[in-house]
Amino acid sequence: MTAVRLPQGLPRRLPVRQVLCLLPLVLVLVVAAEHWSVLAEGFAHLRSAEWPWLVAAAGATCLTWVAAAVTRQGAVMQRLPRRRLLATQFAAGAANHLLPTGFGASAVNLRFMTVCGVPLARSSAALALYMLAEAITRVGLLLVLLLTFPDALRLGSLIPSWAAGPLLFAAAGAVCVAVAAVLLVRRLRTAVFSFLRTALGEARSVHTRPTRALALWGGSLAFPALQAAGLAAVGEALSLPVPPVHMAVAYLAATLAVAAVPTPGGIGSVEAALILALVAAGGPVAVATAVVLAYRIITVWLPLVPGALTLGALVRLKVI
């Protein structure tokens, strides 16, 4: 029997990792093409802004990646490599804007921790602990600011009185359905309870180490505070007639309102919620729109290409 030889030069297998390296950049180009008019308008507003405040906003944005890295380390007992952890948070930010909110960053960080040798169960528990701490501190910070500055936000202009009841009813119904599913479906109940045991054990271990607990809660508090400070800085750059603290309250309220909307990076939903919140805080519609567009340029669009390139490099280097 004559042996059949494959032609020389043909690849023997699909270069999956090389394709994955280029995929984030391709997705960036697709998303940018879909939102080109928003990008053009945002850059136009940046040209008329006061640059020192824009630099402050960019600095606050960069510090959010540091805060995220500190929080991620605080959520897991095993020591993670600092430089790779920080680079991963930068890349996770890009992934978060290319996939439904929270999914991209979660997937990147879960993969990073497992590559670092953290078992999958503990990695998942650390991820859940991070998300819980971030949610608690964000809600807590908003409540403290609302109690301190009760006139910062006119909630009636955001949620009509007729909508409050249906919203509460829908939220209660969703909770009841979730609880019933866990209690009635045996496999789901077993998986959930097993995960909760692992998560509670990881949380207890983290809180026995003061440095880990401080990193977890301190980073979780710094993250939304820096995001809100960035919006306030852009508001000052474009002369939005709203006090900076009120802008921070508007940011926290808007981001909490859209947290359950599964859009890539909140693109579209975050802009609309931020504009409504800034108007509710007393800002004119035109200036509030300009502030939000400029803010999203600084925090989303400018870091997106380098973040995608970093993500591709981390995949190529097998860091994630």
N, C-alpha and C positions, 0 to 999 in steps of 0.2 A: 504493500500500500504506500502510495506517494504521500509524503508529509506536505501539508498545506501551510505555507508561510504567510503571515500577515504582512502587508506592505510596510516598508520602513517609513518612519515618521508619523504614523498614526498613533494618537494617544491610547494607551491601554485602558485607562479609566478616566472618568469625568473629574476634572480638577475642582472638587467641591469647595475646598477651602479657598482657592483663588476666586471662585465665583462669589463666595460669601464676603470676601474682602471688598469686592467692587459693588455689592448690592446696596450698602448704605448710601454710597455716593449717588447711585442711580435713583434711589428713592428720594434723596434730597432734590435732585433735578426735577423729578416728577412733581413733588409737593410745591417747589418754587414756581414751576410753570403754572400750576393750578391757582396760585395766589399771587401772580405777578402784579396785578393792579394794586393789591394791598401793600406789597413791597415798595412799589414806586411811590405811593402816597406817603408811606412811612419815612422813606429816605428824604422826601421833599420837606417833611416837617423837621427832620433832624438838621437840615441846613440852616433853619432859622432859629435854632435853639441856642442857649447859652452853654458853651462847651465845658466849662468847669463842672457844672452839674451833671452833664452827660458822662464825663469821666468818673464822677462819683458813682453814677448808676452802673457803669461798666465794672468798677471795682467791687461794688456790692454783689454783682452777678458772679464775678470770679470767686468771691468768698463763699458763695452758696455751695460750690463744689467742694471746698474745704470742709464746710459744715456737714455736708452729706457724707464725706469720707470719715469724719470723726464719729458721726452717728453710726455708720455701718460698723466701724471697729467696736464701738461700745455695745453693739447688739450681739456680739459673738465673743466667746472666751478665747478662742485661738487667735494668736497675733498674726495679722495680715501684713504683707509687705507694703510699706507706706506709699512709695512712688507708684507702684502698680495699682494700689487702691485708689489713689487720687486720679490717675489716668482713667481708670475704669469709671469713676463718677462723671468725668467729663464726657466719656464715650456714652455712658448710660443716658446722659441728658439728650444727646442726639437721638438715641434709640427711642427715648420716650416721646419725641416729637414725630417719629415716623410710624409708631404703632399706637394702638389705643392707650389712653392715659394710664400710666402706671405699669403697663405690661412690659414695655421695652426695657425700662430701667430694672424692673424686677428680674426679667430673664437674664440680662447682662450680669447683674450682681449675683444671682443664684449660680450661674455658670462660673463666675470668678471664684466664689467661695468653694465650690466643689473641686475646681482645679487646684486650689490652695490646700486641699486635703480635708476640708470640713465635710463630714458625712451629709448626704442629701437631707435627711430628716432634721439635722441641726441647722443646716443652711436655710431650710424652709422656715424653721422656728425663728431663726434670727431675722429673716425677712419679715415675718409677721410681727415680731417685736418692734422692728424699725417702723413699720407702717402704723402700728398702734401708738407708739411714742410720738410720732410726727403728728398724728391726728389729735391726740390729747393736747399736746402743746399748742397746736394751731387754734383749736377751739378755746383752750384756756386763755391764750393771749388775746383772742378776740373778745372774750367775755370781760377780761380785765380792762381792756381799752374802752369797751362800751359802758362799763360801770364808772370808769374814770371820766369819760367824755360822752355823756348820754346823748348829746345833741350832734354827735359826729355823723350819724346816718339816719335818714328818715325812712325807716323800714316800710312805711305805708306806701311809699312810691315804688318800692321794689316788689312787694307782694300785696296785691289787692285784698281787701278784707274778705271778699267772697271766695278767694282761692285758698285761704288758710285752712279751712276745714277739710276740703278735698285732699290737700297735700298731706295733712296729718293722717287722714284716713288711709291714703295710699301707702304712706310709710309704715303705718301699723299693720296693714294687710301684707306688705312684703315681708315684714319681720315674722308674722304668724306663719306664712307659707314656708319660709326658710326653716323655722323651728319644727313645723310639722313634717317637713321632708326629712330632717335629721332624725326625728324620733321614729318615723314609720319605716324608713328604708334602712334595712339592717346593715348592708355594706357601707352605706354612707355614714351611718351612725358609728360604726366601728372605725372607719377612717378618720372621722372628725374627732372622736374621743382619743384615738391614738395620737393624732397631731396635737391636740390640746395638752396631753400629758407631756409630750416632748417639749412643747412650747413653754409650759409652766416650769418644767425642770430647767430649761435654758435661761428663762427669766430669773429664777432663783439664783442660779449660778452667777449670772451677770451682776446681780445686786449684792452678792457677797464680796465683790471687788469694787471698792469706792471709785477707782479710776475708770472702770468700765461704766458704772452707773452715771458718773459725771459726764463722760463722753456721750453716752446715749441721750440723756435728757438735756444736757447743755447744747449739743449739736442739734437736737430736734427743735429746741427753742430758737437757736440762732438762724436756722434755715428759713422759716417763714418771716422772721424779723428782717433778715437781709433782703428777701424778696420784696417785702413791703417798703423797705427803705429805698430800694431801687426805683420803685414806682414813684415814691415821693420826690426823689431827686429829679426824675424826668418831668414831673409836674412843676417843680421849681424852674427847671430849664425852659419850659414853655409857658411860664407865668400863669399857671392854673390858679384861679382865686379860691383855693381851698387850703386850709392849714395842713401841714405835712402829716400830723397825727391822724387827721380825718381821712387823708388819702390812704394811710396805712390800714385804717379800719375798713375802708371801702375795698381794699385789695383782699384782706382776709375774708370778708363776707362774700365777695364774688367768687374766690377760689373754692370756698366751702360749698357754695351753691352749685358749682359745676363739677364737683368732685365725682359725681356719679354718672357724668356724661361720657360715654366711651368713644371720644373722638381723638385722633392722633394729636397728642400734645395739647389737647383742648383747643386746637386751632379753630377759630370761628366762635365756639361757645364761650371761651375765656374772654375774647375781645368784647363780645356783646355784654357779658355779665359785668366786666370792668367798666364799660362805658355807662351802663345803668347805675352801677354803684357810685361812680364819681359824680354823676348827675344827682343822685340821691344825697350825696354829701354836699351839694351846693354848687357844683361846677357847671358852666355853660356846655351845651351839647357839643358844639363845634370844637372847643378847646379840649374837652374831655376825650373826644374821638382822636384828636391829634396826639394827645398824651399817650393813649393806649397803643396807637399804632407805632409811635416812636419807641415806647417801652418794649413792645414785642419784637421790634427790629433788633434792639440791643440784647434782649434776653433769649430770643429764639433763633432769629434768622442769621445774625452775624456769627454765633458759635456753631451753627449747624454744619457747615462744610468742614471746618477743622475737627469738629466732634465726630463726623462721619468718617473722616480719614483716620482719626485715632481709633475708632471702632474697628475699621478694617485692618489697621496695623496690629491691634491686640489679637484679632482673630488669626492673622498670619503668624504672629509670634506664639500662638497657643497659650496666651494669657487667659483668654476666655474661650 
